[in-house]
Amino acid sequence: MVSLICSKNYLKMKKLFLLLLIIVCKFTIAQNTLNIFTHQGEKFILFLNGEQINLSPESKIKKENISATVQNVRIEFENKNNLQITENIYYEAGNEYTYIIKKKKVKANKVKRINKNAPIPVQYVLRLLEVKPIKATAIVPIPDDLGVEIKQNNTAEITVIENKVEEEIKLPECKAVDEKLFNEFILQFKNLKFDDVKLETYKLYLTNNCINIKQIKLVLNEITFEENKLKAAKMSYIKTTDKNEYFLLNDSFKFTTTINELNDYILNKKYLTNEE
């Protein structure tokens, strides 16, 4: 009888602990992350709501655990000839925001200068590159006698794992390029009529195969519309073996705006993955 009562109390304590943990986890994921970096490596000091974030000028800054829904952003450059940026950033809970700082194209005769001999002030703009859900998984320590492990993801889902620890799955590094398989693929690819079908087929090919710049060019040549060529170039990047030669794809596009968008995408990927 005593053991039965103890068992019931144990189960109640276990359920109560899990309930409290779920509540805590839901509050935890209501945070945001802000990434800001410069297009050409200019160094700057970042202020959020008047608070200085970095002590010395840097070219890229990451600020985590932001709970505010709106923040006033002020950017002061190390080079005092660069005009500072001031604007507001709005957040939705549980996302990672990435911004790029780029020079603003302004005609010299439209810039007001008190001293005509002084250098022309350089203006910059802050552009949003990407917004994505925070994918961090939190492992919460639990007393051993409860016999469970809790994992929390960005969608506020709680997974209870009974006496089991899941290992992180890492994607294999892309090295080899299967030339024979690609040649078979491109022959079939040329026979497809519509861009949307080609993109889906190409995405399926990239799922299990790597690719190089020469092969990507052949794929882009078989796609009709510029915006679809850009989509294909973006989805190829992560599976490309010679990423340092990605600029060779520029002549596959007609418009400078498309090339700029692809370059911004690559810069963002390099920043987020700490690539050289």
HUQUILIN-V647392 format. One record per residue. N is the residue number from 0. RES is the residue in one small letter. PSI is psi in degrees with one decimal (999 if undefined). Layout:
N,RES,PSI + N,RES,PSI
//
This chain:
0,m,-43.8 + 1,v,-42.5 + 2,s,-34.7 + 3,l,-42.8 + 4,i,-42.8 + 5,c,-40.5 + 6,s,-42.5 + 7,k,-41.2 + 8,n,-38.2 + 9,y,-44.0 + 10,l,-40.2 + 11,k,-42.3 + 12,m,-39.7 + 13,k,-46.3 + 14,k,-40.5 + 15,l,-41.8 + 16,f,-44.6 + 17,l,-39.0 + 18,l,-46.3 + 19,l,-37.1 + 20,l,-40.4 + 21,i,-41.3 + 22,i,-44.3 + 23,v,-42.5 + 24,c,-37.7 + 25,k,-36.1 + 26,f,-32.8 + 27,t,-40.2 + 28,i,-3.9 + 29,a,34.7 + 30,q,159.6 + 31,n,160.5 + 32,t,138.8 + 33,l,124.3 + 34,n,130.7 + 35,i,130.4 + 36,f,158.1 + 37,t,148.0 + 38,h,-36.3 + 39,q,20.4 + 40,g,13.5 + 41,e,139.9 + 42,k,148.7 + 43,f,164.9 + 44,i,133.4 + 45,l,132.2 + 46,f,129.2 + 47,l,117.5 + 48,n,39.3 + 49,g,-9.6 + 50,e,126.9 + 51,q,126.3 + 52,i,-47.3 + 53,n,136.9 + 54,l,-40.1 + 55,s,153.1 + 56,p,137.4 + 57,e,160.2 + 58,s,-16.0 + 59,k,138.2 + 60,i,138.5 + 61,k,125.5 + 62,k,121.5 + 63,e,171.6 + 64,n,48.7 + 65,i,119.1 + 66,s,-13.6 + 67,a,153.7 + 68,t,-18.6 + 69,v,140.8 + 70,q,141.3 + 71,n,122.8 + 72,v,129.0 + 73,r,129.7 + 74,i,119.9 + 75,e,122.9 + 76,f,152.0 + 77,e,-39.8 + 78,n,110.5 + 79,k,-11.4 + 80,n,-14.2 + 81,n,126.0 + 82,l,139.8 + 83,q,157.0 + 84,i,134.5 + 85,t,120.2 + 86,e,171.8 + 87,n,142.8 + 88,i,132.9 + 89,y,137.9 + 90,y,150.8 + 91,e,133.6 + 92,a,139.9 + 93,g,22.8 + 94,n,158.8 + 95,e,122.2 + 96,y,133.1 + 97,t,122.9 + 98,y,148.5 + 99,i,141.5 + 100,i,121.3 + 101,k,153.9 + 102,k,140.8 + 103,k,130.5 + 104,k,111.4 + 105,v,132.4 + 106,k,140.1 + 107,a,-35.1 + 108,n,-8.2 + 109,k,-3.2 + 110,v,124.2 + 111,k,126.3 + 112,r,131.3 + 113,i,-44.5 + 114,n,114.9 + 115,k,-21.7 + 116,n,-12.3 + 117,a,151.2 + 118,p,151.2 + 119,i,125.1 + 120,p,140.3 + 121,v,125.5 + 122,q,145.3 + 123,y,158.0 + 124,v,151.9 + 125,l,116.7 + 126,r,137.3 + 127,l,123.8 + 128,l,-42.8 + 129,e,143.7 + 130,v,124.2 + 131,k,150.9 + 132,p,143.7 + 133,i,123.3 + 134,k,16.8 + 135,a,138.1 + 136,t,124.6 + 137,a,125.7 + 138,i,118.0 + 139,v,121.1 + 140,p,136.8 + 141,i,143.0 + 142,p,139.4 + 143,d,-33.2 + 144,d,-11.5 + 145,l,-22.9 + 146,g,25.9 + 147,v,161.5 + 148,e,140.9 + 149,i,134.2 + 150,k,137.3 + 151,q,136.1 + 152,n,-175.6 + 153,n,-9.9 + 154,t,13.6 + 155,a,18.8 + 156,e,137.1 + 157,i,125.9 + 158,t,126.8 + 159,v,122.2 + 160,i,112.8 + 161,e,110.7 + 162,n,44.0 + 163,k,138.2 + 164,v,121.2 + 165,e,136.7 + 166,e,146.3 + 167,e,134.4 + 168,i,123.9 + 169,k,135.5 + 170,l,139.0 + 171,p,147.3 + 172,e,140.2 + 173,c,118.6 + 174,k,-68.2 + 175,a,147.2 + 176,v,122.6 + 177,d,96.8 + 178,e,-42.4 + 179,k,-44.8 + 180,l,-39.4 + 181,f,-41.2 + 182,n,-38.3 + 183,e,-39.9 + 184,f,-47.0 + 185,i,-29.4 + 186,l,-42.0 + 187,q,-36.8 + 188,f,-39.6 + 189,k,-26.8 + 190,n,-9.9 + 191,l,141.8 + 192,k,-38.6 + 193,f,146.8 + 194,d,-40.3 + 195,d,-36.0 + 196,v,-39.9 + 197,k,-42.3 + 198,l,-42.7 + 199,e,-39.2 + 200,t,-41.9 + 201,y,-39.7 + 202,k,-40.6 + 203,l,-40.2 + 204,y,-42.2 + 205,l,-18.9 + 206,t,-38.7 + 207,n,6.9 + 208,n,152.3 + 209,c,171.2 + 210,i,159.1 + 211,n,174.4 + 212,i,-42.6 + 213,k,-42.2 + 214,q,-38.6 + 215,i,-40.4 + 216,k,-42.4 + 217,l,-38.1 + 218,v,-47.4 + 219,l,-34.1 + 220,n,-22.2 + 221,e,0.1 + 222,i,135.4 + 223,t,-54.8 + 224,f,145.0 + 225,e,-44.9 + 226,e,-31.4 + 227,n,-32.2 + 228,k,-40.8 + 229,l,-42.3 + 230,k,-43.4 + 231,a,-40.1 + 232,a,-38.3 + 233,k,-45.6 + 234,m,-17.7 + 235,s,-27.2 + 236,y,-48.3 + 237,i,-21.7 + 238,k,14.7 + 239,t,135.3 + 240,t,-27.6 + 241,d,63.5 + 242,k,-29.3 + 243,n,-9.9 + 244,e,19.7 + 245,y,-24.3 + 246,f,-19.3 + 247,l,-12.3 + 248,l,-9.9 + 249,n,-36.4 + 250,d,0.4 + 251,s,-6.6 + 252,f,150.9 + 253,k,-33.3 + 254,f,142.0 + 255,t,-34.5 + 256,t,-35.8 + 257,t,-43.2 + 258,i,-42.4 + 259,n,-40.1 + 260,e,-39.3 + 261,l,-42.6 + 262,n,-40.6 + 263,d,-39.9 + 264,y,-43.7 + 265,i,-42.7 + 266,l,-41.3 + 267,n,-43.2 + 268,k,-41.1 + 269,k,-39.5 + 270,y,-45.9 + 271,l,-27.2 + 272,t,3.9 + 273,n,38.0 + 274,e,151.9 + 275,e,999
//
